[in-house]
């Protein structure tokens, strides 16, 4: 199967027309912003410079990023600041739960910075956040976790909280891991997804990939095959957009028709749900996928 024509991003860095869209109208964006500030919460919407933030916040939804705003890993694609994180805040699970309640969320996504400085990578904090949100709201809870350095006890602790969805992003093809994901390991991510499904088959496993880093169609198909071999249920495919000129550059912009083609292909491999499009991100319209 041939890829659609490549669009070179290097000469001008201008976005193609399909990556431009109007800002939403109304005051709901301000409501979400004020609530996040009031409760002293971080969101991946802001820290990762997500292009969907205006839309999502206008829908009174956000992806909560716990354990601070400083990450211990230097990934080449991510705009979250690197540094030495602050100690965990014991009341953060309750603050996340309060925000979810006041936003009226029925599907809550909780992610985090990577905390390799903690013995359990923050697994216990994830556990407490899931329980607090469920008790306060009764909502479906989706966790989007780091790899916990492959620590099976840490992974099992998050599983024990019984999130309805366990998301861990594969991000890219193995060839780009060192450049894009730094200290992460491709096999470690596959093993995490495999462990979740083996320990708790009823939990939906989910992963996402960024496209446009220079991956070939064959490399992408190999990754999708690997994900299905560990029974990953749900897949998101989105366009990589470089946060700053210091980050890994975009190699190409995939047109919407190619994302549609890839969605059909992924469903044919057995993924139960696939979201594929230029603006798709891990938690974008997550409530509609489950």
Secondary structure, DSSP 4 states (H G I P E B T S, - for coil): -PPPPP-B-TTT-PPPGGG--PPPPSSHHHHHHHHHHHTT-EEHHHHTT-TTHHHHHHTT---EEES-S-BSS--TT--SPBS-PPPPPTTHHHHHHHHHHHHT-SEEEEEE---TTSTTTTHHHHHHHHHHHHHHH--EEEEE---GGG-HHHHHHHHHTT-SEEE---BS-GGGIIIIITT--HHHHHHHHHHHHHH-TTSEEEEEEEE-SS--HHHHHHHHHHHHHTT--EEEEEE---SSTTSPPP-B---HHHHHHHHHHHHHHT-SEEEEETT--TTTTHHHH-
